[in-house]
Amino acid sequence: LKGAAVSVTQRADAKGTIGAPKSASSRRTVPLPPSAVAALRKWKLACPKSEAGLVFPSLAGKPMSHRYMTLNLLQPLIE
């Protein structure tokens, strides 16, 4: 968060297994606007802990499924 960017260095597959991105172009750094940095700082304090250090873990501390994140978390934000 200090650099106001997110570095994509790994991914979770449909079964929740964490590994390297599928391609070299999948590795990237995404700049964040100040509002996103502020929201992530706030979330970091409230985020449930997970063994893998996930930013958005499921209630069980595992990676959330793509389907769950899309339908329940992201879709409401863009409607």
N, C-alpha and C positions, 0 to 999 in steps of 0.2 A: 504493500500500500504506500510505502514511502516514495516510490517512483511513479505513483499514479498510473500503474499499468498492471495487467494480468499477463503472465507468461504461460502459454499453453505448452506443457511438456509431457503430459500423459492424458489418457482417456480411459473410461470404463466401458466395457462392452455390455451387451444386452443381459449377460449373466452377472454383471457387477464385478467382473475381473478387471483390475487396473493394469494397464500396460502402456507401452509406447504409442504415440499417435500412429495412424495408419500410413501416413506418407510424410516426407520431409516438409512439404508445404503446409502440413497440419500444425507443425511447430511454428508458433508466432507469438508476438507480443502485441497485446491490444491496449491502446491508451484508454484511460478512464477519465470521465469528466469529474470535477470536484464533488458533484452530488452523489455519484456512484461510490467514490472513495469514502465520503461521509457515511453513506448507508452501510458499506461493508465494515467500516470501523465499529459502528453501532452493532451490527450483526455479530461481529467477532466476539463481543462480550456476552451475547445471548446464545450463541451457537452451541448445540449439544456437542460434546467431545466425541471424537471417534479415534480409533487406533491408527487409522490411515491419515489423520489430520485433514479430513475433508472439509471444504468450506460449506457445503450443503449436504450433510449426511441425512440419511433416513432416520426415523426414530430408533432403529436398531443399530445406528452407527455405520451403516453400509452405504455404498453409492445408491442414489435414487435412480430409478429407471427413467429412461428417456421419455417414455410415455407419461409417467406421472409428472415429471418436471414440465413437459410441454402442456399437458391438459390442465393441471392444477396450479402451476406456479407462473408460467410464462403467458399462456393464453389470456388469463384475466388482465394482465398488464397491457396487452395490446388492443383490447376491445374498447 
